[in-house]
Amino acid sequence: MIVIPAIDLRGGQCVRLHQGDYGRETVFGLDPVAYARRWASEGAERLHVVDLDGAREGSPNPRHWEIVRTIVSAAPIPVQLGGGIRDLETARGALSLGVDRVIVGTAIASDDTAAANLFDQLGEQVIAGIDARQGLVAVHGWTDTSGHCATDFARRMVRLGARRIVYTDIARDGTQDGPNLASLRDVAEAAGVAVIASGGIGNARHIRDLAAQAPRNVEAVIVGRALYSGSLTLSEAMEAAHA
C-alpha cells in the first residue's frame, strides 16, 4: 500500500476542509507548489490534487490549473487531479497539464453513457471518484447527495468500465478520527478493482489498521490534514503502510 499526500486547492491556497464543509476550512499554506516539492523530496510516490473551487462550481479554476501545471513540473512524481472535471473534453484538458490520471465523480453519477465513454476513451487515465455521506454518493463538491448507494454505485461503475476507484467517507474526511474500515471494505469488495482509500487518517496506527484489515485491492491511502497539522509525518505514514 502506498501513501499519497493530498493537496487541496481553494483560492490558490493549500487548504483542508472538515467533513467536506466549505465553511470549515483551514488554510495550511499560500504556496501549494512548495508542498508538492516537499512531499516529493520526502519520498512520496504520487500526489493527489483537488481543485475544490472547480468541484463546487462545476468547471475548473484556471488559476488552479496553472498551479497544477507548475506542480507537475516541480515534483518528479505522478500527479492525479480531481475537481470540476465533468466531461471528456475537460478530462483531456486536465491530462494535457501533465497529470497522469484524472478523477471524475459528479459526471459519472449523473450519466451512465458519459461514464462509459470516459472509461472507454481514457482507460487507466481516469479514476472513478466515489464520495459517500452515510452510505450515499455525494456530488457537486459534496454539496448534494445523489441517492446512489455507494456499494451499488461502485459495482455499476466497474460494469461500465472503471478500472480504479477513489473512495472517500465524507464524515471522516478531515477529522483525523480514523478511516471507516467497514464501509471501505464493502466498497472495495463490491468493486473488485484497485481502490484508493481517503478520509480520516490521523496517525500511523490508522494506516497500519487499514493496511492490515482492508481488502487486498485497496492499493493506496490518501493522507491530508494529518500531514499538514504535524500529527503524522510522511516517513511515519509510509513506514506504517509498508509494515
N, C-alpha and C positions, 0 to 999 in steps of 0.2 A: 504494500500500500504506500502510495506517495502522498506527501503533504503539499498542498497548493495554497500559497498565500493569496489572499483576496485584496484587490484594490478597487474600492467602490468610489466612483466619481460623482460629485454633485457640485455644480457651480464652479467647476475647475479644481476643486479641492478633494483631498482624500478623506472620506468620511465613513462612519458606520452608523446604521440605523438600529433601533431596538425593536425587535419583532416586526420589522418591515414598516414601522411607523415613521413617516417623513417628518412628523412633528417632534420626534425624539431622536434627533441627530447629534452625533458627536463628531467634531472636526478633529482629525488627527494630524493633518499636515497640509501645507499650502503647495507642496511640490510632490505630486504623485510619482513623477519620474525618479526622484531621489529614492523613494521607497522601492520602486521596481529594481533600481540598481542594487539597493541594499539586500533585498531578498535573493536576487541572483548571486550576489557576492557571498551570501551566507549558505549557498548550496541548493536553493530551490530549483526544481526541475521544470517547473511550469508556473505561470501566473494566471490568475482568474480576475479579469477586469470587467466591471459592470458600469454602464452608463445609467445611473439612477434617474437622471432627468429624462433620458430617452425612454426608459421603461415606463415612466408615468405619463409622458406626453405623447408617446406613440411613434416618435421619429427620433433618430439620433441627434445628439447635441453636436454640431460641427466643431465646437471648441474641444469637446472631449475626444472626437475622432483625431484631431491634431495631436492631442496628448497621447492617445493610443499609438499613433504613428511614431512618436518620439520614444515611447516606452519600448516598442518593438526594436527600434534602432539601438537603444541604450542597454537593453537586457538581452544577453545572448542565449535566451531560452524560449521555448514556445509560449505563446500567449493565446488564451481563449477569451472571447469578448461576447458579452450579452447586454441587452438593454435597448429596446426600441427597434429591434431587427424583426420585422413583421412581414417581409415578402422576399422573394428570391433576388430581386434586384438589389435591395438593401443588403442582403446577406453577401452577395458578391462584392458589393462596395466595401463592406467590412473586411472581407478577405483580401481585398486589394491594399489594405493598410499594412499587410504583412502578418496578420494574426493567422494561426493555423486552424482554428476552429471558431465557429460562431454558435451562440446559444439562442434558441428560439422557443418562446413559451406561448405568449398570447395568440400568435398566428396559428399555431398547430391546435390550440384548444378550440378555436372557432371555425376551422375549416379543414376537414379531412383531406379534401382534394389538394389544397395548398400544402398541407403537411406531407402528403405522399410525394408531391412534386419536389419539395425541398429535399427530402431524404433521397429521392432518386437522383436529383441533379448534383447534390453536394456530397453524398455518401458520408465518409468518415469526417468530413469537414463541418458537419452540423451536429449539434448536440440538442436533444430534446430537454428543455427545461421544465421540470415539474416542481412547482412551489405549492405546498399544501398548508391549508389552515383547517384544523380539526378534521383532517382526512379528505378535504375537498380542494380541488385545484384552484389557485388564485391567479388572476390575470391583471393586465393593465397596471404593472408595477405594484402588484399585491394589493391594489385598492379595491378590487372586486372579486367575488367568488363565482366560478363558472358553474358549479353544480356537479362537476365531474368527480367521481370517486378517484382518488389518486392511484390506487392499485389497478382499477379497471382502465384508467386512462393510460397507465404505463403499458399494459397489455395491448391496448389499441394502437399506441404509437409504434410499438415493435412490429405489430402486424402491418402497419403502413410503411415500415422500412427503417425506423430509428435504430441506430447501431450503438448509441451511447446515451445515457441519461444523467443529468444533474438533478439530484433530489434535495430539496430544502424543506425542512419543517419550520414554518414561519414562527410558530410560537416559541421555538428555541433559538432562533437566529438573533445574534447579538446579546444573548443573555448570559453566556458562559456557564449555563447550568447543566451542560452535558447534552449529547445528542439523544433523540428519541429513537432508541435502537429497535423498538418493536415496529414502529411504522417504517423505518428504513428497511428492516428485514422483509416486511410484507411487500414493499415496492420492489426491492431487488429480486426477490423470489418470483414475483409476478412478471417482471420484465425479462429476466434471464440474460440480458446483455450487460455490458460494462456499465457500472453505476459509480458516480462521484457523489459522495455524501457532503452535505453542507448544513450548518446550523448547530450552535450550542457548545462547540468546543471551548473549554476554559482552562484545561490543564493537561498534563501528559497522561494522567490516568484515563481521562476521557478517550484519548486516542488509543491507548492500549486496550481498553474495553471494546472500542469499536473494531479494532484490528482483530481481536480475539473472537468476537461474537457475531460480526456481520457476515453475511454470505460471501463466498469467495469471489463473486463477480463485483463486489464493491472494491474498486481498484484504487481509489484516492479519497482524500478528505480535504475540504476547503477550510482554511482557518483564517479568521479575520480579527475581530476585536481582541482576542487574547494576545495576539502578536503585538498589536498597537498599544495595548494597555501595559504590556510588560509582564503579564501573569504567566506567559509561556514564551520561551524563545524558540526560534525556528529550529535550532540544533536539538533542543529537547523534544520538540514535536517530531522531527524526523527520526530521532533515536527510538522514540516510543512506537512509531509506525513500523520501523524495521524490526523491532524486537517482537 
